[in-house]
Every structure is written in structure tokens, then in C-alpha cells.
């Protein structure tokens, strides 16, 4: 995802440098890019939490099976 983010930033810089973008359009795109960056960070954090919770349940399943034996 970071490759795409870098590409978006580069394309935004090109549009800004060429003057093909209005000030309002530039502001909107910068806000969207910042939001995308935050959502990407949040997504990674949630994935880590899910992976950790999945590992914990696997441990309790093994313990439960050992207790039943």
C-alpha cells in the first residue's frame, strides 16, 4: 500500500507543479491523502490485534484439548 501512497503523492506533486489543479482541488486531495494514510495505519494496527487474538485462542484450544485428554 505504501507504494501506491508514494505514487499518489508524486502524482499530486506533478499536478501541483503544472498548475492543472485549483487550490480547492489541491486542498481536497491533500485531505484525502492524509485520511488514506491514517486509515492505512489504523488497518495495520487492527490486523496486528486480530493476529494476536487469533494466537491467543489457539493457545487456549490446545490447553482445552490437553485437559480433556
RAVENJO-V191537 format. One line per field, one symbol per residue. phi: phi as a letter, one per 20 degrees, with the letter a starting at -180 (. if undefined). psi: psi as a letter, one per 30 degrees, with the letter a starting at -180 (. if undefined). Layout:
phi=???
psi=???
//
This chain:
phi=.fffffffffffffffffnfcffffffffffffffffffffffffffffffffffffffffffffffff
psi=efeeeeeeeeeeeeeeefggkleeeeeeeeeeeeeeeeeeeeeeeeeeeeeeeeeeeeeeeeeeeeef.
//
